[in-house]
Amino acid sequence: MINLCQDLPHAVLPELMGLAPTALRSLRVQRYHGDDQAVAMGEFTETDAALIGRLYDFLQGLFTALTGRGAERAAALEEYLGHEDIEALCQDVSRLGVTSYAARPGKLLAQVLHDVRGGGLSSIVAQIQMRKPGQADEATCECLYFLVRDHLKIMRNALLGLDDAKRNGDLQIKLHGTDLMVEKWDGLRLKSGQNELQLQVICPKSVEIAECCVEFGALDRILYNLLNNASRHAAHERIRLVLFPVPDERGGVLRLVLLNKINATDRRYLDRVDLKTLFQTGVSTTGSGYGLSVAAEFVSHAFGLGTAAAAVEGGYLGARLIGDEFAIWFHWPIVPEE
C-alpha cells in the first residue's frame, strides 16, 4: 500500500484505497482536453460578451501585476487594485450569462457560465478581501498569482474564441505534473462565508497528469468545483486533498480525493440520499447544482465512457462518508512514459 503520509489517520488509509476499483479502463486513444465542455464566444449576447472581455482583461492586468517578486510585486498589486472597483465587477459578473441563457438555454451553457463565474474567481475575490489593503504579503501575492493564472486558463478552456493566440499556446505539448498541484494548492487559504479555511495537499509520489495547459485547465475546472463545494460545507478549518496513482492497463491513473469534515445537518441529509445522485444536474443544498455534474462530464469524457452516469456507476468518480468526513473523488489518466 502507498504510504499516504502520517497526517492521515491509519483508519482512513484503507478507505481511500478502497473507494473505487483500481483497474479503471479508458476507451480513449488520444488525451482529452475538454474541448466539448466549451462554448464559442459567438453564442453570447453582446452584453455578456462585453462583460466576459472586461473580466478577462481585469485578470490579465492582475496577472501582470503579480509577475514580480517581493515588495515590488505587493506594490504593483496594490496599485492595480487601487484603480479597480472590485465590488462593482463582482456584481456584474454575478449577472453574467443572464441574457445569453434567456436567448439560448441549455445545460452546456449553464455549466460553462458556472465555471467562468466560479472556478478560481471566487478564491481570487476572497484573497483580495482577506488581505489588509496596502499590506499584501508575499504569501498572498503568490497565492493570487496561481489563482489568477488558473482562472485565465479556465476561461480559455471554456470560451472558444476568447483569446485564440494564447489558447493555441496552451495547446502546445508541455507536461504538467502533480508537483504543480502541490505548489499551487498546498496551504491555500480559503474563505467561505465568515469562515477561513486552509487546504492541505498530500501527494506521496509525483506523476505527469496533463500534456498541455488546456488539459490542465480541464483538471482545474473539476478541482475548483469540488473545492468550492467542500468549502461551503466544511465544519473544520482544514480541508485535505490526497493525490496518489493507482494502476491500470495503460500505466496508471491518478486518484484525487478531497476530504472535509461536515456538520450534523449535512450528515443527516447525506445519510438519507444516494450519494451517486449528487453528480446529477440540479442536485444541491446550497449551490446551483452544476458543479459536481461538470466534474462528472469531464471525467466521463477523459476516459471515453460516453455518459456522466457511466463514470459514476464505474467508480471513476464518487462520494462516500468516512467517519465524520465527506470524501469526494475522481480519477484522471496519467501521461504514459515514452
HELIX and SHEET records of a PDB file:
HELIX    1   1 VAL A   12  MET A   17  1                                   6    
HELIX    2   2 ASP A   35  GLN A   37  5                                   3    
HELIX    3   3 MET A   41  GLU A   43  5                                   3    
HELIX    4   4 GLU A   46  ALA A   65  1                                  20    
HELIX    5   5 GLY A   70  GLY A   82  1                                  13    
HELIX    6   6 ILE A   86  SER A   94  1                                   9    
HELIX    7   7 VAL A   98  ALA A  103  1                                   6    
HELIX    8   8 LYS A  107  ARG A  117  1                                  11    
HELIX    9   9 LEU A  121  MET A  130  1                                  10    
HELIX   10  10 GLU A  138  ALA A  158  1                                  21    
HELIX   11  11 ASP A  164  ASP A  170  1                                   7    
HELIX   12  12 THR A  178  TRP A  185  1                                   8    
HELIX   13  13 CYS A  213  HIS A  233  1                                  21    
HELIX   14  14 ALA A  264  ARG A  272  1                                   9    
HELIX   15  15 LEU A  275  PHE A  279  5                                   5    
HELIX   16  16 GLY A  291  ALA A  302  1                                  12    
HELIX   17  17 ALA A  308  GLU A  313  1                                   6    
SHEET    1   A 2 VAL A  39  ALA A  40  0                                        
SHEET    2   A 2 LEU A 159  LEU A 160  1                                        
SHEET    1   B 2 HIS A 176  GLY A 177  0                                        
SHEET    2   B 2 GLU A 208  ALA A 210 -1                                        
SHEET    1   C 6 ARG A 189  SER A 192  0                                        
SHEET    2   C 6 ASN A 195  ILE A 202 -1                                        
SHEET    3   C 6 ARG A 238  VAL A 246  1                                        
SHEET    4   C 6 VAL A 253  LYS A 261 -1                                        
SHEET    5   C 6 GLU A 325  PRO A 333 -1                                        
SHEET    6   C 6 LEU A 317  ILE A 322 -1                                        
END                                                                             
